[in-house]
Amino acid sequence: MSFSSEVKSELRAIPLGSAHCCLAEAEAMAAACGGGLFMLETENLGLAQKFFEAQKLLGMRPEASAKCSRPQRGRQYFVAAGDKDRADELEAQFPVDSLGKKGKKGLSDCCKRAYLRGAFLAAGSVSNPEKNYHLEFAAFCKSHGEGLARLMGGYGLNAKLMERKGRYIVYLKEGENIVDLLNLMGAHKSLMRMENNRIVRDIRNNINRAVNCEAANIQKTISAALKQIDDIKTIERIAGLDCLSGQLEEVARLRLMHEEASLKEIGGMLTPAVGKSGVSHRLRKISEIAENLRGGLL
């Protein structure tokens, strides 16, 4: 089962709430599928069952049917309100539209969560957190997509809207935002799985960065040592190491004898001992002398 399927399975198991929340969730399902307030057409049997249950709790007499018009599309499920008077009454009493608003006061917090839950059940998906972070809702029109983005933005989520193949997609890319949305919708088990994956992924990334940094430092040290040895051998070949001052000659000979030693280790071998910066300064002087000899300046 994909991570998206796990999230939807968990959300479908959440009991429908009060009349307001139930209506908000049902309206979000229908709007996401392009239907009216009390009509749903979907290939997802679980979604059809949830919508049917919501209609019953709202006091409707829902009618359900299924057909398979084209084999490649699979079976289509239809759920529609069977009580027009009750539908009109609910619409007047709880005027929820596809933008997630309710009258002038706006939806309550619990109804906003229910709306997001219904929208995700109908047209949402989320990638496997072990691979990347991406959650999206598909919307049939731009205004519906803008409404979903605005609704999520009210919770501080950085939702973006784009057009893809004639449909509008509202999406989140940040792992923290996706975790927050799962929490808002009530998918707490899925949230914990994603958080665990985020922790493992962050640890793995930190380890990789540390290893890469260490490898780069080692390579840098090796390259510097090879350059120092080449400079010293150049001096030895052209003028001999005894042309160097006592301090420089001592460092040069130790460098040749201990090619893999660090500057700190070489400094400890000197008499008296010298710090890393002191050894580095002497090696730079040796490098300058080598460059002058190569250029015939000495």
N, C-alpha and C positions, 0 to 999 in steps of 0.2 A: 504494500500500500504506500502510495506517495505521501509526502509530508502534507500536501494540500488536502488529500483525502482524509488524512488523520485529523487535520484541523476541522474540516467540515463535519466529520463524524462526531467530533466532540461538541461542536456548536449545535448540531441537530438534536443532541441529547439534552440540551439545556431546556428546561420547561418554559413554555410561553408564560409571560407575565400578566400584568393587569391589562384591562381593555385597551388603554392608551398604548402600552408597550407592544401588545399583541398586534394592534392595528399598524403601528409603526413598522414592525418586523414584516408583516404581511405585505404592506404597501411597498416596502423596499424590495421584497422578492419580485413582486409583479412589475415594478418599475424597471428593475434590472433586466427582466426578461422581455421588456417592451410591451407589456400588457397594460390593461387599465387597472383601476384600484382594486377590483375584485375579480380579476381574471389572470390565469397563469398558464403558459404553455412551455413545457420543458421536456428534455430527454432524461432528466434526473428524477428517478422514482422517489428517492429520499426527500428531495425538495418538494415534489408534488404532495407527498404525504404530510410534510410539515405545513405546507400552505393550506391543505385540506383541514388539518387539525386547527389551525388558526381561525379559519372561517367558521368552524363549528363553535369554538370558544367565543366568537364574536356574535353568536346567536343567528348565524346564517344557516341556510340549508344548501350547502355546497353540492355541486354536481361534478362528477369526475368521469372521464372517459380516456381511452387510449387507442391509438391506431398506428399502423406502420405504413406510411404512404410511400416511402422510398427506402429500400433495403439498406442502402449505404448510410442512411441517417439514423437507423435504429427506431425504436418505438417512441412515439410522442405522447406525452401525458397532458391532458387538459383539465383544469379545475376552474370552475366559474361559480359566481354567486347565484343561488337559486331563489333568493328572496329580494326582489328589487326594492320593496318598501323599506326593509331593514337596511339594505345597502345605502339608500338615500338618507336614512336616519343617522347611520354611522358617519357618513360623509359630512353631514351637517354638524353633528356633534363633535367629531374629531377631524377637523379639516387638515389632514396631513397630505402634503404634496410631495412630488419626487425630489424636491430640493432638500428635504429633511426639515422643513419648517412646520410649525403648527400655529396657525393664527398669528397674532401680533407678538405674542409672548415667546414664541419659539418652543421647540421641544424641551421637555425636562431631560435631565441627565440620563435617567434610566431608559427613556424612549430613544435618545440619541444612540445609546449603546445597542439597543434592540434594532434600530434602523441599520446601523453598520453591520450587525450580525446577519440580518436578512439579506443585505446587499452582497455580503461576501458569500453566503450560502448559494445565492443565485448566480453570481457572475464574478466571483473572486478566485484568486489562485496565489500560491506562495511557493517559492523555490525551495529546494532542499537546503537547509542552512549549512550543511557540510560543504556545499559547493559555492554558493554565493547568496547574497541578501537581495531579494526582490519580491515584493508583494504588489498585486494589482487588482483593480476592479475594472470590468468592462462596462461601459455605459452606451446606451443607444443614441443619445443625443448630447450635445455639448453642454446644455444647461444642467442636465442631470449629473454629468461629470464634474462641472464646476461646483454644483451643490455638495457632492461627496467630498471634493477637495476642501471646500469651505468648512464642512462639518468636521473633518479631521483636523483642519487647521485650528479650529477652536480648542483642540486638545494639545496644541503645540506640535502637531505632526507635520513634517515637511512634505506634504503631498504635492505631486506634480501632475499636470495634465498634458497628454499628447494625443494626436490622431494617428490611428493605425488601421489601414484597410477599411476606411469608411466608418470606423467606430472610434469612440473616445475612450482612452485608457487613463485611469487615475492610479498612480503608482508611488510606492515608497522604496527607497534604496538603502537607507541607513538601518543597520541591524537594530539599533536602539529604538528607532521609530516603529519597526515591525513588532518588536517585543511589546512596546506600549500599546499598540493596536490590538494584539492578541489578548492582552490583559483587559482592555476596554470591552472587547466582544465576549469575554468570559472563557477563552480557550486556555485555561491555566496549565493543563498537562502539556499541551503543545508548547506553551511559553517556556516551561521548565526544560523541555527537551532542547529548544532553541538556545536557551541561556547556557546549558551545559556545552552545547556545540560551540557557542561563542567563546566560552572560557578555554576549551581545548584548542580552538583555532587561534586565539590570541596568544596562548602559551607557545604553540607551535611557531607562530610568526616571530615571537620574541626570541625563541631559540635560534631560528634561522637567521635572524638579524645579527644575533650575537656571534654565531658561527661565521657568517660572512664577514663581519667586522674583524674578527680575530684572524681569519684567513687573509684579509686585505692587509692587516698590520704585519703579519708574518711575511707576506710577499714584499711589503715595503722594506722591512728589515733586511731580508735576504738581498734585495736589489741594492740597498745602500752598502751592505757588507761587500758585495761583489765589486761595486764601484771603488770602494776604499782599497780593496786588495789590488785591483787593476792599477790604481794610482801609485800605490807603494811599489809594485813590481816595475812600473814605468821608471820611477826614480832609481830603483836598484839597477835597472838595465842601463840607463843613460849616465848616471852620475855616482851610483852607489849610495847605500843608506847612510854611510858615514858622513855624507855631505850635510845631513840634517843636524839640527841642534840636539843636544842630549835628550831633552824632553820629547821632541818629535820622533827621534830615532827609537826611543824606548817604546812609544805607542805603536810605531810602524812595525817593529819586530814582533810585538805581542799580537798585533792584528794578523800577521802572517802565520804565527804559530797557533792561533786560536780563531780559525775562520768563522766558526759558528757562535762564538761568544758574543754576548750583548755588550753594549757600551758600558753598562754598569759593572759587568763582570771584568772587563778589561781595566776599568778604573780601579777595581779592588786589587788588581795584580801589580799596579804601579807602586813605586816607592818614592815619596809617600803616596798613599792612596788618593785618587782624584774622583770627583763625582762625575756623573753622566755628562753634564753640560761641559765640564772641563775636557773630557775625552773628545766630545763632539767638536769643540773649538780647535783642538790640536789636529784632528783629522781633516777639518776644513782647511787649515793651514797647509797640511800635506797635499791636499787636493789642488790648492792654488799653485804650489811648487810644481806638481806634476803637469798641470796645464801649461805653465810657463816653459817647462822643459820640452813639452810636445811642440810648442810654438817657437822654440829656438830662442826664447828670451833669456834663458840662463845658460 
